[in-house]
Amino acid sequence: MVVTEDIGFPSWDLYELSIPCTVFGKPQPDLADPWYDLRLCSTGERQQDSSPTESGLSLRTRYGLDDLVGADTVIVPSVPDPCVDEGRPLPQELITALRHAYDAGARMVSLCTGAFALAEAGLLDGRRATAHWMHTAQLAERYPKVQVDDSVLYVDDGDVLTSAGLTAGLDLCLHLVRRDLGAHVANQLARRMVVPAHRPGGQAQFIDLSVPTTDDGSLGPVLDWARTHLDQPLTVEDLAQRAAMSPRTLYRRLQAATGTTPLQWLLNQRLGRAQSLLESTDLPIEKIGELSGLGTANNLRHHFLKQIGVSPSNYRRAFPRTTPWSASSPLESQPGGEGRQRMDRGASDPPVMPRATGPKD
Protein backbone atom coordinates (compact mmCIF):
# COMPACT_ATOMS: atom_id res chain seq x y z
CA MET A 1 0.00 0.00 0.00
CA VAL A 2 1.24 3.45 -0.94
CA VAL A 3 1.74 5.91 1.91
CA THR A 4 2.14 9.51 0.76
CA GLU A 5 3.85 11.22 3.66
CA ASP A 6 5.12 14.37 2.03
CA ILE A 7 2.53 16.62 3.69
CA GLY A 8 1.41 14.35 6.50
CA PHE A 9 -2.08 13.02 7.05
CA PRO A 10 -5.23 15.04 7.62
CA SER A 11 -7.68 13.12 9.77
CA TRP A 12 -10.01 12.67 6.78
CA ASP A 13 -7.40 10.49 5.00
CA LEU A 14 -6.61 8.36 8.03
CA TYR A 15 -9.83 6.42 7.54
CA GLU A 16 -8.92 5.27 4.03
CA LEU A 17 -5.40 4.45 5.19
CA SER A 18 -6.68 2.29 8.03
CA ILE A 19 -9.11 0.25 5.93
CA PRO A 20 -6.53 -1.90 4.07
CA CYS A 21 -4.54 -2.21 7.29
CA THR A 22 -7.61 -3.61 9.05
CA VAL A 23 -8.67 -5.95 6.23
CA PHE A 24 -5.30 -7.20 5.01
CA GLY A 25 -2.85 -6.40 7.80
CA LYS A 26 -4.15 -8.54 10.66
CA PRO A 27 -3.64 -12.32 10.21
CA GLN A 28 -6.82 -14.39 10.34
CA PRO A 29 -5.38 -17.93 10.54
CA ASP A 30 -8.72 -19.54 11.37
CA LEU A 31 -10.24 -18.08 8.20
CA ALA A 32 -7.34 -18.60 5.78
CA ASP A 33 -3.77 -19.54 6.54
CA PRO A 34 -1.56 -18.00 5.30
CA TRP A 35 -3.24 -14.61 5.18
CA TYR A 36 -2.11 -11.54 3.25
CA ASP A 37 1.31 -9.97 3.76
CA LEU A 38 0.68 -6.21 3.80
CA ARG A 39 3.57 -3.77 3.34
CA LEU A 40 3.27 -0.01 3.65
CA CYS A 41 5.47 1.67 1.05
CA SER A 42 6.25 5.33 1.59
CA THR A 43 6.88 7.97 -1.04
CA GLY A 44 9.57 9.21 1.32
CA GLU A 45 9.07 12.84 0.31
CA ARG A 46 8.62 14.80 3.50
CA GLN A 47 9.04 18.57 3.28
CA GLN A 48 10.72 19.97 6.34
CA ASP A 49 9.06 23.36 5.89
CA SER A 50 5.53 22.02 5.45
CA SER A 51 2.87 23.41 7.75
CA PRO A 52 1.47 21.23 10.54
CA THR A 53 -1.24 18.83 9.44
CA GLU A 54 -4.72 18.77 10.87
CA SER A 55 -3.97 15.68 12.94
CA GLY A 56 -0.30 16.46 13.57
CA LEU A 57 0.57 12.99 12.29
CA SER A 58 3.04 11.73 9.71
CA LEU A 59 4.21 8.19 9.08
CA ARG A 60 7.52 6.50 8.40
CA THR A 61 7.54 3.04 6.91
CA ARG A 62 10.04 0.21 6.45
CA TYR A 63 9.39 0.01 2.72
CA GLY A 64 9.73 2.43 -0.17
CA LEU A 65 8.32 2.79 -3.65
CA ASP A 66 10.83 0.29 -5.03
CA ASP A 67 8.94 -2.38 -3.08
CA LEU A 68 5.79 -1.75 -5.13
CA VAL A 69 7.39 -3.45 -8.10
CA GLY A 70 6.85 -7.17 -7.73
CA ALA A 71 3.73 -6.83 -5.57
CA ASP A 72 0.65 -8.92 -6.33
CA THR A 73 -1.65 -6.03 -5.43
CA VAL A 74 -0.89 -2.31 -5.09
CA ILE A 75 -3.36 -0.11 -3.17
CA VAL A 76 -3.38 3.69 -3.32
CA PRO A 77 -5.75 4.73 -0.49
CA SER A 78 -5.70 8.46 -1.27
CA VAL A 79 -3.53 11.30 -2.48
CA PRO A 80 -2.88 14.65 -0.72
CA ASP A 81 -5.72 17.14 -0.97
CA PRO A 82 -3.60 19.79 -2.77
CA CYS A 83 -3.01 17.27 -5.57
CA VAL A 84 -6.75 17.05 -6.08
CA ASP A 85 -8.02 20.54 -5.25
CA GLU A 86 -5.08 22.67 -6.40
CA GLY A 87 -3.58 20.53 -9.14
CA ARG A 88 -0.33 20.04 -7.28
CA PRO A 89 1.75 17.42 -9.16
CA LEU A 90 2.03 13.97 -7.67
CA PRO A 91 5.59 12.74 -7.06
CA GLN A 92 6.96 11.51 -10.37
CA GLU A 93 8.67 8.59 -8.68
CA LEU A 94 5.27 7.44 -7.42
CA ILE A 95 3.76 7.54 -10.92
CA THR A 96 6.75 5.67 -12.32
CA ALA A 97 6.55 3.04 -9.58
CA LEU A 98 2.84 2.49 -10.25
CA ARG A 99 3.50 1.99 -13.95
CA HIS A 100 6.31 -0.45 -13.28
CA ALA A 101 4.19 -2.41 -10.80
CA TYR A 102 1.34 -2.67 -13.30
CA ASP A 103 3.69 -3.72 -16.10
CA ALA A 104 5.04 -6.43 -13.79
CA GLY A 105 1.53 -7.86 -13.39
CA ALA A 106 0.25 -6.26 -10.19
CA ARG A 107 -3.45 -5.79 -9.56
CA MET A 108 -3.95 -2.03 -9.09
CA VAL A 109 -6.47 -0.68 -6.56
CA SER A 110 -7.43 2.84 -5.56
CA LEU A 111 -9.65 4.09 -2.76
CA CYS A 112 -11.27 7.51 -2.98
CA THR A 113 -8.81 10.06 -4.44
CA GLY A 114 -6.21 7.37 -5.06
CA ALA A 115 -7.84 7.17 -8.49
CA PHE A 116 -6.01 10.39 -9.38
CA ALA A 117 -2.69 8.57 -9.00
CA LEU A 118 -3.80 5.66 -11.17
CA ALA A 119 -5.17 8.10 -13.75
CA GLU A 120 -1.95 10.12 -13.77
CA ALA A 121 -0.06 6.90 -14.43
CA GLY A 122 -2.32 6.23 -17.42
CA LEU A 123 -3.72 3.07 -15.87
CA LEU A 124 -7.34 4.23 -16.13
CA ASP A 125 -7.26 5.32 -19.77
CA GLY A 126 -10.22 3.81 -21.58
CA ARG A 127 -11.47 2.19 -18.39
CA ARG A 128 -14.55 2.76 -16.26
CA ALA A 129 -13.54 4.09 -12.84
CA THR A 130 -14.91 5.93 -9.84
CA ALA A 131 -13.87 8.03 -6.86
CA HIS A 132 -15.66 9.93 -4.10
CA TRP A 133 -18.60 11.75 -5.69
CA MET A 134 -17.20 15.08 -4.44
CA HIS A 135 -14.14 14.60 -6.68
CA THR A 136 -15.45 12.72 -9.73
CA ALA A 137 -16.07 15.93 -11.72
CA GLN A 138 -12.43 16.95 -11.20
CA LEU A 139 -11.26 13.46 -12.14
CA ALA A 140 -13.29 13.49 -15.35
CA GLU A 141 -12.15 17.00 -16.31
CA ARG A 142 -8.48 16.37 -15.62
CA TYR A 143 -8.37 12.92 -17.25
CA PRO A 144 -10.82 12.88 -20.18
CA LYS A 145 -9.72 9.40 -21.29
CA VAL A 146 -11.16 7.92 -18.10
CA GLN A 147 -14.81 6.79 -18.13
CA VAL A 148 -15.76 8.25 -14.74
CA ASP A 149 -18.86 6.84 -13.06
CA ASP A 150 -19.89 8.92 -10.06
CA SER A 151 -22.88 6.77 -9.15
CA VAL A 152 -21.33 3.52 -7.88
CA LEU A 153 -19.51 2.31 -4.79
CA TYR A 154 -16.69 0.64 -6.68
CA VAL A 155 -15.69 -0.59 -10.13
CA ASP A 156 -14.01 -3.94 -10.72
CA ASP A 157 -12.32 -3.87 -14.11
CA GLY A 158 -10.36 -7.07 -13.58
CA ASP A 159 -6.77 -6.01 -12.91
CA VAL A 160 -7.64 -2.40 -12.05
CA LEU A 161 -10.22 -1.57 -9.36
CA THR A 162 -11.37 1.80 -8.03
CA SER A 163 -13.73 2.80 -5.25
CA ALA A 164 -15.56 5.79 -3.90
CA GLY A 165 -14.48 7.33 -0.62
CA LEU A 166 -14.60 6.32 3.02
CA THR A 167 -16.79 3.25 3.64
CA ALA A 168 -16.92 2.38 -0.06
CA GLY A 169 -13.20 1.64 0.26
CA LEU A 170 -14.08 -0.99 2.85
CA ASP A 171 -16.62 -2.48 0.44
CA LEU A 172 -13.92 -2.80 -2.22
CA CYS A 173 -11.39 -4.35 0.16
CA LEU A 174 -13.92 -6.96 1.25
CA HIS A 175 -14.70 -7.52 -2.43
CA LEU A 176 -11.00 -8.30 -2.97
CA VAL A 177 -11.08 -10.82 -0.13
CA ARG A 178 -14.20 -12.34 -1.68
CA ARG A 179 -12.42 -12.64 -5.04
CA ASP A 180 -9.26 -14.10 -3.55
CA LEU A 181 -10.49 -16.30 -0.72
CA GLY A 182 -14.20 -16.76 -1.36
CA ALA A 183 -17.51 -15.55 -0.01
CA HIS A 184 -17.35 -17.54 3.22
CA VAL A 185 -14.05 -15.98 4.33
CA ALA A 186 -15.20 -12.49 3.31
CA ASN A 187 -18.50 -12.92 5.16
CA GLN A 188 -16.79 -14.11 8.34
CA LEU A 189 -14.28 -11.27 8.21
CA ALA A 190 -17.08 -8.73 7.70
CA ARG A 191 -18.92 -10.19 10.67
CA ARG A 192 -15.84 -9.68 12.86
CA MET A 193 -15.63 -6.10 11.64
CA VAL A 194 -19.38 -5.64 12.30
CA VAL A 195 -20.04 -4.39 8.77
CA PRO A 196 -22.31 -5.60 5.94
CA ALA A 197 -20.80 -8.66 4.30
CA HIS A 198 -21.38 -7.51 0.76
CA ARG A 199 -22.61 -4.36 -0.91
CA PRO A 200 -22.58 -4.75 -4.72
CA GLY A 201 -20.31 -2.28 -6.50
CA GLY A 202 -23.22 -0.99 -8.55
CA GLN A 203 -25.02 0.31 -5.48
CA ALA A 204 -25.40 4.07 -5.45
CA GLN A 205 -22.79 6.19 -3.65
CA PHE A 206 -25.22 8.83 -2.49
CA ILE A 207 -28.61 7.61 -1.30
CA ASP A 208 -31.41 9.79 -0.02
CA LEU A 209 -32.19 7.92 3.19
CA SER A 210 -35.92 8.47 3.44
CA VAL A 211 -36.36 5.54 5.85
CA PRO A 212 -37.73 6.85 9.19
CA THR A 213 -35.16 7.28 11.94
CA THR A 214 -37.44 5.55 14.45
CA ASP A 215 -37.91 1.81 14.72
CA ASP A 216 -41.45 2.11 13.33
CA GLY A 217 -41.49 0.68 9.83
CA SER A 218 -37.81 -0.30 9.96
CA LEU A 219 -36.69 -2.63 7.19
CA GLY A 220 -34.14 -4.39 9.41
CA PRO A 221 -36.44 -7.09 10.82
CA VAL A 222 -38.00 -8.00 7.49
CA LEU A 223 -34.64 -8.19 5.74
CA ASP A 224 -33.24 -10.36 8.51
CA TRP A 225 -36.31 -12.60 8.20
CA ALA A 226 -35.85 -12.84 4.44
CA ARG A 227 -32.23 -13.94 4.85
CA THR A 228 -33.35 -16.86 7.00
CA HIS A 229 -36.03 -17.89 4.49
CA LEU A 230 -34.11 -17.69 1.21
CA ASP A 231 -35.04 -21.30 0.43
CA GLN A 232 -38.66 -20.22 0.09
CA PRO A 233 -40.25 -18.58 -2.99
CA LEU A 234 -40.31 -15.04 -1.59
CA THR A 235 -42.00 -12.21 -3.45
CA VAL A 236 -42.17 -8.45 -2.95
CA GLU A 237 -45.72 -8.95 -1.68
CA ASP A 238 -44.45 -11.44 0.92
CA LEU A 239 -41.86 -8.98 2.20
CA ALA A 240 -44.35 -6.13 2.21
CA GLN A 241 -46.86 -8.13 4.18
CA ARG A 242 -44.18 -9.14 6.67
CA ALA A 243 -43.16 -5.47 7.04
CA ALA A 244 -46.80 -4.37 7.38
CA MET A 245 -46.58 -1.96 4.47
CA SER A 246 -47.73 -1.82 0.89
CA PRO A 247 -45.52 -3.31 -1.87
CA ARG A 248 -45.05 0.18 -3.31
CA THR A 249 -43.88 1.55 0.04
CA LEU A 250 -41.53 -1.39 0.55
CA TYR A 251 -40.09 -0.89 -2.93
CA ARG A 252 -39.52 2.82 -2.32
CA ARG A 253 -37.97 2.39 1.13
CA LEU A 254 -35.72 -0.51 0.18
CA GLN A 255 -34.43 1.29 -2.87
CA ALA A 256 -33.83 4.45 -0.82
CA ALA A 257 -31.98 2.49 1.88
CA THR A 258 -29.92 0.15 -0.31
CA GLY A 259 -29.89 1.65 -3.79
CA THR A 260 -31.38 -1.50 -5.33
CA THR A 261 -34.79 -3.02 -5.97
CA PRO A 262 -36.33 -5.69 -3.73
CA LEU A 263 -35.96 -8.39 -6.40
CA GLN A 264 -32.33 -7.50 -7.07
CA TRP A 265 -31.66 -7.44 -3.32
CA LEU A 266 -33.15 -10.92 -3.01
CA LEU A 267 -31.08 -12.17 -5.93
CA ASN A 268 -27.89 -10.80 -4.35
CA GLN A 269 -28.72 -12.54 -1.07
CA ARG A 270 -29.46 -15.83 -2.82
CA LEU A 271 -26.22 -15.71 -4.76
CA GLY A 272 -24.31 -15.00 -1.57
CA ARG A 273 -25.95 -17.99 0.11
CA ALA A 274 -25.11 -20.19 -2.88
CA GLN A 275 -21.48 -19.05 -2.81
CA SER A 276 -21.15 -19.89 0.87
CA LEU A 277 -22.72 -23.33 0.36
CA LEU A 278 -20.47 -24.08 -2.59
CA GLU A 279 -17.41 -23.19 -0.53
CA SER A 280 -18.34 -24.83 2.75
CA THR A 281 -20.30 -27.98 1.78
CA ASP A 282 -20.20 -30.91 -0.62
CA LEU A 283 -23.91 -30.63 -1.38
CA PRO A 284 -24.96 -31.30 -4.99
CA ILE A 285 -25.57 -28.28 -7.21
CA GLU A 286 -29.27 -29.13 -7.34
CA LYS A 287 -29.54 -29.01 -3.52
CA ILE A 288 -27.66 -25.73 -3.34
CA GLY A 289 -30.10 -24.28 -5.85
CA GLU A 290 -32.96 -25.30 -3.59
CA LEU A 291 -31.41 -24.04 -0.34
CA SER A 292 -30.45 -20.69 -1.84
CA GLY A 293 -33.86 -20.19 -3.39
CA LEU A 294 -32.51 -20.09 -6.93
CA GLY A 295 -34.48 -23.18 -7.85
CA THR A 296 -33.18 -25.71 -10.34
CA ALA A 297 -29.54 -26.39 -11.11
CA ASN A 298 -30.03 -24.77 -14.53
CA ASN A 299 -31.39 -21.60 -12.94
CA LEU A 300 -28.48 -21.51 -10.50
CA ARG A 301 -26.01 -21.87 -13.37
CA HIS A 302 -27.76 -19.14 -15.32
CA HIS A 303 -27.51 -16.58 -12.51
CA PHE A 304 -23.95 -17.59 -11.60
CA LEU A 305 -22.74 -17.16 -15.16
CA LYS A 306 -24.57 -13.84 -15.53
CA GLN A 307 -23.69 -12.27 -12.19
CA ILE A 308 -20.37 -13.88 -11.20
CA GLY A 309 -18.95 -14.95 -14.54
CA VAL A 310 -18.29 -18.64 -13.85
CA SER A 311 -20.38 -21.78 -13.40
CA PRO A 312 -21.14 -23.09 -9.90
CA SER A 313 -18.89 -26.11 -10.51
CA ASN A 314 -15.94 -23.94 -11.52
CA TYR A 315 -16.59 -21.63 -8.58
CA ARG A 316 -16.47 -24.62 -6.22
CA ARG A 317 -13.19 -25.78 -7.74
CA ALA A 318 -11.80 -22.28 -7.31
CA PHE A 319 -12.45 -22.38 -3.55
CA PRO A 320 -12.14 -26.02 -2.42
CA ARG A 321 -13.37 -26.64 1.10
CA THR A 322 -10.21 -28.48 2.14
CA THR A 323 -7.82 -25.75 1.00
CA PRO A 324 -8.58 -22.11 1.86
CA TRP A 325 -6.54 -20.87 -1.07
CA SER A 326 -5.26 -22.51 -4.23
CA ALA A 327 -2.22 -21.33 -6.11
CA SER A 328 -3.78 -22.44 -9.39
CA SER A 329 -5.99 -20.37 -11.60
CA PRO A 330 -9.47 -20.11 -10.07
CA LEU A 331 -10.98 -21.76 -13.13
CA GLU A 332 -8.76 -24.81 -12.87
CA SER A 333 -8.79 -27.61 -10.35
CA GLN A 334 -5.59 -28.42 -8.54
CA PRO A 335 -6.41 -30.52 -5.47
CA GLY A 336 -4.14 -29.87 -2.55
CA GLY A 337 -2.44 -26.93 -4.18
CA GLU A 338 -1.67 -24.18 -1.72
CA GLY A 339 0.27 -20.99 -2.15
CA ARG A 340 1.29 -17.94 -0.22
CA GLN A 341 -1.46 -15.31 -0.41
CA ARG A 342 0.54 -12.10 -0.35
CA MET A 343 0.18 -8.45 -1.05
CA ASP A 344 3.77 -8.63 -2.27
CA ARG A 345 4.66 -11.12 -5.00
CA GLY A 346 5.65 -14.55 -3.76
CA ALA A 347 6.24 -17.80 -5.55
CA SER A 348 2.77 -17.70 -7.09
CA ASP A 349 0.08 -15.18 -7.92
CA PRO A 350 -3.25 -15.05 -6.08
CA PRO A 351 -6.31 -16.24 -7.97
CA VAL A 352 -8.57 -13.66 -9.50
CA MET A 353 -12.24 -14.30 -10.00
CA PRO A 354 -13.88 -12.68 -13.02
CA ARG A 355 -15.70 -9.53 -12.02
CA ALA A 356 -19.39 -9.79 -11.35
CA THR A 357 -21.64 -7.93 -13.74
CA GLY A 358 -25.29 -7.50 -13.13
CA PRO A 359 -28.32 -5.51 -14.19
CA LYS A 360 -28.29 -1.81 -13.46
CA ASP A 361 -31.41 -0.68 -11.61
C-alpha positions in Angstrom: 0.0 0.0 0.0 1.2 3.5 -0.9 1.7 5.9 1.9 2.1 9.5 0.8 3.8 11.2 3.7 5.1 14.4 2.0 2.5 16.6 3.7 1.4 14.4 6.5 -2.1 13.0 7.0 -5.2 15.0 7.6 -7.7 13.1 9.8 -10.0 12.7 6.8 -7.4 10.5 5.0 -6.6 8.4 8.0 -9.8 6.4 7.5 -8.9 5.3 4.0 -5.4 4.5 5.2 -6.7 2.3 8.0 -9.1 0.2 5.9 -6.5 -1.9 4.1 -4.5 -2.2 7.3 -7.6 -3.6 9.1 -8.7 -5.9 6.2 -5.3 -7.2 5.0 -2.8 -6.4 7.8 -4.2 -8.5 10.7 -3.6 -12.3 10.2 -6.8 -14.4 10.3 -5.4 -17.9 10.5 -8.7 -19.5 11.4 -10.2 -18.1 8.2 -7.3 -18.6 5.8 -3.8 -19.5 6.5 -1.6 -18.0 5.3 -3.2 -14.6 5.2 -2.1 -11.5 3.2 1.3 -10.0 3.8 0.7 -6.2 3.8 3.6 -3.8 3.3 3.3 0.0 3.7 5.5 1.7 1.0 6.2 5.3 1.6 6.9 8.0 -1.0 9.6 9.2 1.3 9.1 12.8 0.3 8.6 14.8 3.5 9.0 18.6 3.3 10.7 20.0 6.3 9.1 23.4 5.9 5.5 22.0 5.4 2.9 23.4 7.7 1.5 21.2 10.5 -1.2 18.8 9.4 -4.7 18.8 10.9 -4.0 15.7 12.9 -0.3 16.5 13.6 0.6 13.0 12.3 3.0 11.7 9.7 4.2 8.2 9.1 7.5 6.5 8.4 7.5 3.0 6.9 10.0 0.2 6.4 9.4 0.0 2.7 9.7 2.4 -0.2 8.3 2.8 -3.6 10.8 0.3 -5.0 8.9 -2.4 -3.1 5.8 -1.8 -5.1 7.4 -3.5 -8.1 6.8 -7.2 -7.7 3.7 -6.8 -5.6 0.7 -8.9 -6.3 -1.6 -6.0 -5.4 -0.9 -2.3 -5.1 -3.4 -0.1 -3.2 -3.4 3.7 -3.3 -5.7 4.7 -0.5 -5.7 8.5 -1.3 -3.5 11.3 -2.5 -2.9 14.6 -0.7 -5.7 17.1 -1.0 -3.6 19.8 -2.8 -3.0 17.3 -5.6 -6.8 17.1 -6.1 -8.0 20.5 -5.3 -5.1 22.7 -6.4 -3.6 20.5 -9.1 -0.3 20.0 -7.3 1.8 17.4 -9.2 2.0 14.0 -7.7 5.6 12.7 -7.1 7.0 11.5 -10.4 8.7 8.6 -8.7 5.3 7.4 -7.4 3.8 7.5 -10.9 6.8 5.7 -12.3 6.6 3.0 -9.6 2.8 2.5 -10.3 3.5 2.0 -14.0 6.3 -0.5 -13.3 4.2 -2.4 -10.8 1.3 -2.7 -13.3 3.7 -3.7 -16.1 5.0 -6.4 -13.8 1.5 -7.9 -13.4 0.3 -6.3 -10.2 -3.4 -5.8 -9.6 -4.0 -2.0 -9.1 -6.5 -0.7 -6.6 -7.4 2.8 -5.6 -9.6 4.1 -2.8 -11.3 7.5 -3.0 -8.8 10.1 -4.4 -6.2 7.4 -5.1 -7.8 7.2 -8.5 -6.0 10.4 -9.4 -2.7 8.6 -9.0 -3.8 5.7 -11.2 -5.2 8.1 -13.8 -1.9 10.1 -13.8 -0.1 6.9 -14.4 -2.3 6.2 -17.4 -3.7 3.1 -15.9 -7.3 4.2 -16.1 -7.3 5.3 -19.8 -10.2 3.8 -21.6 -11.5 2.2 -18.4 -14.5 2.8 -16.3 -13.5 4.1 -12.8 -14.9 5.9 -9.8 -13.9 8.0 -6.9 -15.7 9.9 -4.1 -18.6 11.8 -5.7 -17.2 15.1 -4.4 -14.1 14.6 -6.7 -15.5 12.7 -9.7 -16.1 15.9 -11.7 -12.4 17.0 -11.2 -11.3 13.5 -12.1 -13.3 13.5 -15.4 -12.2 17.0 -16.3 -8.5 16.4 -15.6 -8.4 12.9 -17.3 -10.8 12.9 -20.2 -9.7 9.4 -21.3 -11.2 7.9 -18.1 -14.8 6.8 -18.1 -15.8 8.2 -14.7 -18.9 6.8 -13.1 -19.9 8.9 -10.1 -22.9 6.8 -9.1 -21.3 3.5 -7.9 -19.5 2.3 -4.8 -16.7 0.6 -6.7 -15.7 -0.6 -10.1 -14.0 -3.9 -10.7 -12.3 -3.9 -14.1 -10.4 -7.1 -13.6 -6.8 -6.0 -12.9 -7.6 -2.4 -12.0 -10.2 -1.6 -9.4 -11.4 1.8 -8.0 -13.7 2.8 -5.2 -15.6 5.8 -3.9 -14.5 7.3 -0.6 -14.6 6.3 3.0 -16.8 3.2 3.6 -16.9 2.4 -0.1 -13.2 1.6 0.3 -14.1 -1.0 2.8 -16.6 -2.5 0.4 -13.9 -2.8 -2.2 -11.4 -4.3 0.2 -13.9 -7.0 1.3 -14.7 -7.5 -2.4 -11.0 -8.3 -3.0 -11.1 -10.8 -0.1 -14.2 -12.3 -1.7 -12.4 -12.6 -5.0 -9.3 -14.1 -3.5 -10.5 -16.3 -0.7 -14.2 -16.8 -1.4 -17.5 -15.5 0.0 -17.3 -17.5 3.2 -14.1 -16.0 4.3 -15.2 -12.5 3.3 -18.5 -12.9 5.2 -16.8 -14.1 8.3 -14.3 -11.3 8.2 -17.1 -8.7 7.7 -18.9 -10.2 10.7 -15.8 -9.7 12.9 -15.6 -6.1 11.6 -19.4 -5.6 12.3 -20.0 -4.4 8.8 -22.3 -5.6 5.9 -20.8 -8.7 4.3 -21.4 -7.5 0.8 -22.6 -4.4 -0.9 -22.6 -4.7 -4.7 -20.3 -2.3 -6.5 -23.2 -1.0 -8.5 -25.0 0.3 -5.5 -25.4 4.1 -5.5 -22.8 6.2 -3.7 -25.2 8.8 -2.5 -28.6 7.6 -1.3 -31.4 9.8 0.0 -32.2 7.9 3.2 -35.9 8.5 3.4 -36.4 5.5 5.9 -37.7 6.9 9.2 -35.2 7.3 11.9 -37.4 5.6 14.5 -37.9 1.8 14.7 -41.5 2.1 13.3 -41.5 0.7 9.8 -37.8 -0.3 10.0 -36.7 -2.6 7.2 -34.1 -4.4 9.4 -36.4 -7.1 10.8 -38.0 -8.0 7.5 -34.6 -8.2 5.7 -33.2 -10.4 8.5 -36.3 -12.6 8.2 -35.8 -12.8 4.4 -32.2 -13.9 4.8 -33.3 -16.9 7.0 -36.0 -17.9 4.5 -34.1 -17.7 1.2 -35.0 -21.3 0.4 -38.7 -20.2 0.1 -40.3 -18.6 -3.0 -40.3 -15.0 -1.6 -42.0 -12.2 -3.4 -42.2 -8.5 -3.0 -45.7 -8.9 -1.7 -44.5 -11.4 0.9 -41.9 -9.0 2.2 -44.4 -6.1 2.2 -46.9 -8.1 4.2 -44.2 -9.1 6.7 -43.2 -5.5 7.0 -46.8 -4.4 7.4 -46.6 -2.0 4.5 -47.7 -1.8 0.9 -45.5 -3.3 -1.9 -45.0 0.2 -3.3 -43.9 1.5 0.0 -41.5 -1.4 0.6 -40.1 -0.9 -2.9 -39.5 2.8 -2.3 -38.0 2.4 1.1 -35.7 -0.5 0.2 -34.4 1.3 -2.9 -33.8 4.4 -0.8 -32.0 2.5 1.9 -29.9 0.1 -0.3 -29.9 1.7 -3.8 -31.4 -1.5 -5.3 -34.8 -3.0 -6.0 -36.3 -5.7 -3.7 -36.0 -8.4 -6.4 -32.3 -7.5 -7.1 -31.7 -7.4 -3.3 -33.2 -10.9 -3.0 -31.1 -12.2 -5.9 -27.9 -10.8 -4.3 -28.7 -12.5 -1.1 -29.5 -15.8 -2.8 -26.2 -15.7 -4.8 -24.3 -15.0 -1.6 -26.0 -18.0 0.1 -25.1 -20.2 -2.9 -21.5 -19.1 -2.8 -21.1 -19.9 0.9 -22.7 -23.3 0.4 -20.5 -24.1 -2.6 -17.4 -23.2 -0.5 -18.3 -24.8 2.7 -20.3 -28.0 1.8 -20.2 -30.9 -0.6 -23.9 -30.6 -1.4 -25.0 -31.3 -5.0 -25.6 -28.3 -7.2 -29.3 -29.1 -7.3 -29.5 -29.0 -3.5 -27.7 -25.7 -3.3 -30.1 -24.3 -5.9 -33.0 -25.3 -3.6 -31.4 -24.0 -0.3 -30.5 -20.7 -1.8 -33.9 -20.2 -3.4 -32.5 -20.1 -6.9 -34.5 -23.2 -7.8 -33.2 -25.7 -10.3 -29.5 -26.4 -11.1 -30.0 -24.8 -14.5 -31.4 -21.6 -12.9 -28.5 -21.5 -10.5 -26.0 -21.9 -13.4 -27.8 -19.1 -15.3 -27.5 -16.6 -12.5 -24.0 -17.6 -11.6 -22.7 -17.2 -15.2 -24.6 -13.8 -15.5 -23.7 -12.3 -12.2 -20.4 -13.9 -11.2 -18.9 -15.0 -14.5 -18.3 -18.6 -13.8 -20.4 -21.8 -13.4 -21.1 -23.1 -9.9 -18.9 -26.1 -10.5 -15.9 -23.9 -11.5 -16.6 -21.6 -8.6 -16.5 -24.6 -6.2 -13.2 -25.8 -7.7 -11.8 -22.3 -7.3 -12.5 -22.4 -3.5 -12.1 -26.0 -2.4 -13.4 -26.6 1.1 -10.2 -28.5 2.1 -7.8 -25.7 1.0 -8.6 -22.1 1.9 -6.5 -20.9 -1.1 -5.3 -22.5 -4.2 -2.2 -21.3 -6.1 -3.8 -22.4 -9.4 -6.0 -20.4 -11.6 -9.5 -20.1 -10.1 -11.0 -21.8 -13.1 -8.8 -24.8 -12.9 -8.8 -27.6 -10.4 -5.6 -28.4 -8.5 -6.4 -30.5 -5.5 -4.1 -29.9 -2.6 -2.4 -26.9 -4.2 -1.7 -24.2 -1.7 0.3 -21.0 -2.2 1.3 -17.9 -0.2 -1.5 -15.3 -0.4 0.5 -12.1 -0.4 0.2 -8.5 -1.0 3.8 -8.6 -2.3 4.7 -11.1 -5.0 5.6 -14.5 -3.8 6.2 -17.8 -5.5 2.8 -17.7 -7.1 0.1 -15.2 -7.9 -3.2 -15.0 -6.1 -6.3 -16.2 -8.0 -8.6 -13.7 -9.5 -12.2 -14.3 -10.0 -13.9 -12.7 -13.0 -15.7 -9.5 -12.0 -19.4 -9.8 -11.3 -21.6 -7.9 -13.7 -25.3 -7.5 -13.1 -28.3 -5.5 -14.2 -28.3 -1.8 -13.5 -31.4 -0.7 -11.6 
